[in-house]
């Protein structure tokens, strides 16, 4: 029996066409063409941390491209009317990034509760239960729930960021250089956890990484960016089949 790993035949929820954005790097960030379907998992190799941040700002509508177009959920980002309109779009994204601020003096449960409420001292019983459920979903042991985030290792902090990112059930989860704070031994189990979480939630993902193993574990399609042209080439389906 052959498993069909092709993207579903449906309108993309994210589409970039002939995009160029100057961010005062060696060259502008260029993406010639990218389409992501609902629930599709894509990894992109070839973006350094600076260009990955610009990419995230473009796809969330925080930046407009100098040239080309970015379409989210069927709308051009240039058509975003105001801050309220923009926030309604951003709420459909979950961003997992080392740039995401964690409150290190607060506990894991308190940090995971913050997407639901800012009233975290003390946590109400129902909010704590939601936070604990998130912690378990992302692989945080029960013994960590009342531990301060500042006491966690890199993998633990990553899992807190993952929990925060999925808390409001986003349509797209973006992993921005996810291995920055991970040890080599943590990369594979964390990547498997990420894949399991997004598959269970049926979320689309974009993984921006220099670690091919992480990308191939999380994604069903792995692309490599050619910075000069913006062309995205290759895929990870065959290597993914071999790994799984």
C-alpha positions, 0 to 999 in steps of 0.5 A, a space after each residue: 500500500 502506498 501512502 500519498 504524501 502530497 499536499 491536499 488539493 485546496 486553496 493555500 492558507 499562505 502564498 508568497 509570490 515574487 517577494 523581495 524585502 530589503 532588510 540591510 543584509 547582504 542581499 534582500 530576502 527573496 522568495 519566488 514562490 511558496 504555497 502552504 495548504 491547510 495542515 501542510 507541514 513545510 520546512 525551509 533551509 537556508 535562512 539565517 536568523 536575521 532573514 528568518 525574522 524578516 520572513 516571520 514578519 512578512 508572513 504574519 503581515 507585520 512587514 509588507 514586501 517591497 516587491 511581490 505579494 503575501 496572501 494569508 487566508 485568501 487576503 493580501 497582507 497589503 489589504 490589512 486595514 488597521 491594528 485590530 484587523 492585523 491582530 485578528 490575523 496574528 491570532 491565527 499564528 503560533 510562533 515558536 522562537 527564542 525571541 519569545 519572552 518567557 517570564 523566568 521568575 514565574 512557573 511553567 504553569 503560570 507561563 502557559 496560562 498567559 495566553 488565556 489570562 494575565 491574572 496568574 497569581 494565583 491561578 484559578 483552578 480552571 486556568 491551571 487545568 488548561 495550562 497543565 493540559 498544555 504542559 502534558 501535550 508538549 511533553 513537560 513532566 508533571 514535576 516541572 509544572 510548579 518549577 520556575 521557567 528560569 530553572 529549566 534547560 533549553 529543551 524545557 524552555 522550548 516546550 514552554 514556548 511550544 505550549 504558548 504557541 499552540 494554546 489558542 489553536 492556531 491554523 499555522 505554527 512557525 518554528 523559527 530556528 528551533 534548535 538554537 537552545 537545544 543540545 544535539 541529544 534533544 533535537 530528535 525527541 523535541 522534533 518528534 514531539 513537535 510533529 506529533 502535536 501539530 499533526 494531532 491539531 491539524 495545524 500547518 507548519 513552517 519550520 525555518 531551520 539550518 538543521 535538516 534532521 529537525 526539518 525532515 522530522 517535523 515536515 512533510 516537505 523540505 525546501 532549500 532557499 537559493 538566496 540570490 534568486 529566491 527559488 525554493 527547491 527540493 523536497 524531503 518526502 523520500 528522506 522522511 519515508 526512509 526515516 519513518 
